[in-house]
Every structure is written in structure tokens, then in C-alpha cells.
């Protein structure tokens, strides 16, 4: 019987875990351990409204402080876990304390991928993953002129949009030949490249970097062809890595993420894992996935808690993501990997349209730009996995939901 649940991690998933345990009337002790000093908070706004100053820090928190003011909940913030003792069912902290558990939930999240190049340790070189990271970047925004963003994924382009709107000269350097190349089609990349260029962002595509130059502080970014791009500060956004070291050391199954089943359970029945750090089965795509997604983190948290509380649940969801850049909201439903056909639904010139991805005449993903209706209705079509008529999908006089009938 589970009388004590310990959650390691204090991100979005961890906040949902505590909320779901309370909703399920879990009667035991809940211990939440986080290595930051903050209560569980949302990360997506960090590169958007929090960076711009439009969102105060207190609005980042998943739940207000009063929510955790409960004798059932023990908070262990600013605490680093260094070891999982599976046989003894306890955790070891960096300070040498032990924390016992009946059921352990790993919500370890991920960390930024760092650039191992000369000058990487110069002042003014930033990454963006935490509140502290954003505080450091925001300190650069006054009395600075030249911002260089390394990486043209979601984070890089969101930071570029914010800094450009704040009046800085912005250059984005990307090794690939188009922006967001890992996650969207060339059609969507072209649209966003035009938007950023129209806003005054300088895009340097198919461009690698070899060094950050400066004495004690960044002064320039050196490209592979020897050019020096002036930089008062740099933000690097070149991907993230799952935090799996604790799991590996505890001999849990790890393969580009902590391997879990559709109940979010690891190969140890007393240990669950949720969020960015997991690799899990997805019945819709019939393969194992690791997702960097708030939706995935929240739904896995709910699934894990249901199973811990005796209500059997199996995780099977259409993945979805979003990105805010300028006045454009990109909403992505599904995964477009291995598509063999693309349909543009609507007119990109209207700045409201959708890109539909098909494989074997089946809708597998949709990128919706300022088009929430197409996004919502696509999710049901993707889950249905039905063969669809290409002309009907392209016909904007017909709503996508009609194709379910």
C-alpha cells in the first residue's frame, strides 16, 4: 500500500502530480523535492511573456504557495537528489539526508544542450531553461544593442521575437538551411523566415559557429567561415537533453529517456516517471516517443496518479505543442515525421492558415498558424487514423470535423 509518495522534480509535471493526488483524495504523505528554490512553475512563458516583462513571476507558478500549505505535503526545495536506493526505497540528498518512499515519481525534466566551443564561459553567454536564466538575460536588455541568438528552433525564434520587439538589433545563427527544421515543413519555415525578416531580424542560415570571442565578456560570435558577428550578449538555444542520470545509476531502463509503460511505470513497479525525461509507448503512432511537451507532462502526471491510487489508466494522447512569435500563435497537433504529402489549408498571406501532413492518405499532424479551429479539429482526425480525401482536406468551405462523420 502506498502511504508515502515522493516526487523528484519541481516543474509543470510535479505541480500536476501534487494537484492530481489531492484530487484523487490520496490520504498519504506527499513529499516534493526540487533542486531549484521555486515552487513548481511553468517553463513555456519563460521565452515569451516572462522574458518580455509582460508576465510577473508569480503568474508562472502552477499553484500558489497557499496550495502547498497542507500538513499532507512536505516541500524540500533547493534540494538535490544524488542517489536512488531501490532496495531500501529511499533517496540520498546532496547534503547526506535520506528520504524514504513507498512510491517514487521521477519528474526530472531536461536540461539545455551546451555548446562546447571556445569562449563558451564568457560573461554574456546565456541559455534559457529556468527563472534564473531569464533573470540573467533580462539584465542584458537595457543599454545593449546587438543580440545574437544561436539556434532557430522554438526557443531561439521566440527570444528573437521578444528582443526585436524591445528594439535590439537581432541576428539568428542556425546550422540548418531553414528555421524550425526539425519540427515543421519547408512551407512553414518559409512563412516564419519572411515574418522574422520583415520584423528586422537577420537570419544567418546554413551557418555554423566556431567560437565566442571577447576578453572577459562576449564581444562577437565567430562563424565557421571566419566572420565575426558583433554581440553584446548571446542566447543559445540548441536543444535539450533528458535528465536520466539518477535513473541510469539506479539501473532503471533508460534509452533516450527513462523507459516507462503506458501506465507511466518504470521497470521497477514502485517507481513511475513522467514528462520530458520519459520514453513511452504511443499507440497512435505505434512507436516509442520522448516528448518535450507541457501537454505530455500534464497527462502523464494524471495517468501515473490514477494508477498509484488504484484507478487503472493507460496513456494514449495525440501530442501537441505551441509557439508564440510576434502576434502569431503556432499550434502543432501530432508528429509530422515521415510525412509523404502536405496540404496548405487557407492562405499564408492572410496570416491564418494550416499545414496538414499526411502519410498514406492519413492525417498524422497539423501546424496551425493563428487558426485554433483547425488545430482543435485536427486532433480528433489524427486520433481517428482514417484515410482522408485530399481535396476535402484542402477545402476551407468544409470544416475538418465534418470529415469525422
N, C-alpha and C positions, 0 to 999 in steps of 0.2 A: 504493500500500500504506500502511495506517495504522500508523505506528510511534510516534506520539505523540498521545494523546487528552487534550484539555484540557476539564475540566468547570468551568463557571462557575455558582456557587451551592453552598451547603453545607447544604441541608435534607435532608428524608427521601429525595427522589428522588436527590440526589447521593450519599448514602450507599449507596443501592441500586445506582447506576451503578458505583461502585468495587467493590462486592461481586460484581456480575454480571460485570464484566470479569475479575476474578480467577477466578471460577467457570468462565468460558469459556476460561481459560488464555491470555488475551491476553498476548502476550510483550513488548509495547512499554512506553513510559513513560506513566504516568498522572499528570496534574497536576490537583489540585483547588484551585480558587480560591474563597474565601468572604469576604464583606465583614464578617462577624462574627468574633469571636475564638475561637468554639467549633467543635469538630468537628461534622460533620453530626448533627442531632438531630431528634427528633420534636416536632411542634407541637401535636397534639391534646391531650396531657396538660397543656399549659400552663394551660388554663382549667378543668382538672378537678383531678386528684390533685396536680399540682405546685403549683398555687395554694393548695390546702388544706394543703400541707405533708406529705401522705401519700406523696409520691414524691420521693426525693432527686435532685439534678441529674444525677448520674452515670447514673441509670437512663433519662434522656432520650436519651442518645446512641445512634444507630443501631448503631454498633460501638464497642467500647472502643478506647482510644488505641493499644494494642498492635497492633491490626489494621492500622493505617496505618504501623507501624514496619517498613517494607519498602523496600528500595532502588529498587523499581519505582515507588513512589508518592512524589510531591512535594506537600507541603501548602503552600499560600500563603494562610494565614488572615489576617483583618484587612486584606484587600487589596481595593480597589475597582477594578473594570474600568470604564474610561471610553470605550473605543472598540474596535470590531472592524474590522480591516483585512482584508477578504475577499480582495483581490488579493494581498496579501503573506502571508496566512494567519498573522496574528499579532494579539495583543491589546495594548492600551496600558493600563497601570495609572495610578492617580491620581498615583503618585509618579514617573511617567515611564518606568518599565521596560516592555520589550516581552516578551511571552510567545508563542512560536511554537507552532503546532499543525498536525497533519495532519488531524485530525478534531476538531471543536469540538462540545460538547454544552451547550446552554443550559438550565440548571435554575434559572431566575431567580426562580421563585416569585411572590409577590404582596406587596402592602403594604396597610396599613389605609387605608380611606377616612376622611379627616378632615373634621370639621365646621368650615366657615368662618364661625363666628359670634363675636360679641363675647365676650371672656373666654376664648377657646379656649387661650390661652397661660398661663393661671393655674396656679400650683402646685396639685397635687391633681387635675388633669385627666389621665386616663390612657387609653391604648389598649393592646390586648393582641395582640401578634404574636410576641414574642421572649422569651428568658430575661430579658433586661434589663427588659423591660416588666413581667413578673411580679414581678421583684425590687422594682420601684417600687411596685406595687400591694400586695405583701405588707408593705411598710414602713408601709402605712396601716392595717393591720388591728388593730394594738394601740392601745388608748386612743382609738379612734374609734367613733362611734355611728351616724351616718347615711351610708349608701352609696346613691348614685343610679346606676343603670345606664341608659344611653341605647341603646335598641335591644333588641328582643325576638326576635332570631334565636338560633342555637345558642350563640354566644359569650356574648351578654347573659344568656341564661337559665342557662347553666352557671355563670357568675360569680355570678348572683343566688343560685343554689342553694348554692354554696360559702360566700358571705359570710353568707347567712342561717343556715346551719348553724354558723357561727362566732359567731353571736349578735348580729350587727349588724341594725339597722333598715334594710330594703332597699326601695327604690322603683324600679320599672322603668318607663321612659317610652318609649312606642312610637307612631309616627305612624299605623301601620295599625290597623285595628279588631280585630285578633286577633294572637296570638303566632305566630311562625314562619310568617307568612302566605305567604311566597314558596315554601315547600317542602312544606307539609302541608295537608291538608283542614281545613275548619272543625271536623270531628269530633275530629281530633287536637288542634287548637288548644284546643277547649273542655276536653278532658281535662287538658291541661297548665296551662291557666289555673286550673282548680279545684285542681290539685295545688299550684301555687305559692301560691295564696291560702290554702289550708289550712296551708301552712308559714309563713304570716305575711308573705309578700311583697305589697307594694302595687303593683298593676298599673294604670298610667295609659295606657290605650289611646286611640287616635284623638287623640293629644296631641302637638303639635309643640313644639319648644323654640326660643327666640329668642336666649338669651344665658346665659353662665355669669357669675354675679355674685360679687364679692369684691374686696378691695383688692389684696393680693399673692397671696392664696390663695383657692381656691374656698370660697364660703360658701353659695351657693344656686344652683339651676337655675331659670331663668325660662321659663315655658311661654308658648305663643302667646296664651293668654288673660290673661296678666299675673300668674299665680300664681307665688309663689316657693316652691320645694321645698327645705328645708334639706339641705345636702350637706357632709359632712366630706371626702369625696372622690367622684370620678365616674369610672366606666369607660365609655368609648364603644365600642360595637360595632355599627357601621352598614354593614358590608360591607368587601370588599377589592377592590383593583384589580390586574390583572396587570402585572408589571414587563416592559414591552416596549420601553422607550426605546432600549436598546442595539440591538435588532433593527431598530427603525424607522430609526435613524441609519445602520445598515449596509445599508439598502434591502432587508431581508428582508420577505416578505409578512406584514403584520400587520392583523388585523381582530378587535378584542376578543380579543386573544391572538396569539401567534406561530403563523401558519398552518403546519401540518405535514400530511403524508400519513399513511396507515395504517402506514407504517414509521417514523414519528416524524421524518421528514426534512423540512427546510425547502426553499424554492426554490433554495437553494444545496446541492448534493449533499454538500459537506464539512461541513455544519452540521446538527445534529439539535437538537431541543428537546423537553423533557418536563415534565410536571407542571402546576401551576396556571397557568403563563404560556402554555399552548398552546391553540390551537383546532384540533380534529382531527375527522376523519370517524368517525361511529359507524354501523355497518351495521344494528344492531338498530333504531335509531330513524330511520335514513335521513336524517340531517342532521348538520351540523357542531355540535360541542359545545365549550364550555370548562368544565371541571370543577374544583371546589375540593375535592379528594378525595385522601386518602392512597393509597387503592387505585389510583386513576388514575395517580398519580405513580410508584408502585412498578412497575405493569405496563407503563407507557410506558418506564420505565428499562430493564426487561428486554427489551422489544421493540427499543429503539434499540441496545442492546449486541449482541443477536443479529444484527442487520443489519450492524453495524460489523465483527463477527467472521466474517461470511460465511454465517451461518445465516439465511436469509430468514424473516422473521416479520412478521405483519400484526396490528395491534392491533384487537381487537374484543371488548369486555367489557360486561357489564351493570354500570353504575355502582352503587356503594354507599357509604353514609355511616353515621355513628353519632353519638349524643349521649348523654352521661351526666348526668342531673339527679336529685339525691337518690338513691334506690335504684331508679331507673327507667333502663333502657337502651333507647333508641330506635334501632332499626336500620332503615335505609331501603335497599331494593333498587329500582333503576330510577329513572325520572324520571316524575313524575305530571302533567307539563304537558299540558294539553288533555284531561284525562280526561272521560268523559261519564257515568260511573257509579261509585258507591262501595259497597263491601260491608264491613260490620263483621263480622269473624270472631272470635267469642268475646265476652266481656262486659267492657267497660271497668271496671265496678265491681270486677272481680277483679284489676285492675291487671296483667293479662296478656291481650293481645288483639292483633289485627292489622287494619289497614285496607287493603283491596285496591282498587286503582284500575284501571278498565277503560276501554278505548276501542274501540268497535266490537266489543264482547264479547271483546276480547283483553286479557289482563293486561299492564299496562305498568309497574306499580310496586306496592310494598308497604311500608307503615310497620308495623313490628312492635315492640310495647312489651312488654318482658320476655317475648318469645316468639321465641327464637332458631330454633326448628324452622321456624316459618312463614317467617322471613327466609331461611333457607338453601334451603328447598324452593321458595320463590317465585322465586329467581334462575333456576333451571332452567326454570320455566314462562315467565318473561319472555323468556328467550333463545329459547324454542321458538316463540313468537309464534302459538300455536294459538288457535282460537276455543274458548271455555270456557263451561260451563253455570253460570249464576249460582247456582242452588240448591246445586250441588255445591261451589262455592267457599265458600259460607256454612256448609256442613255440617261442624261440627267433629268429627263422628264419622268423617269421611273425611280422611285425610292428603292434603295437597296433592300430594305426589309420586305418589299414585295416579292423578292426572289426566294424568300424562305417559304412562301405559301405553295 
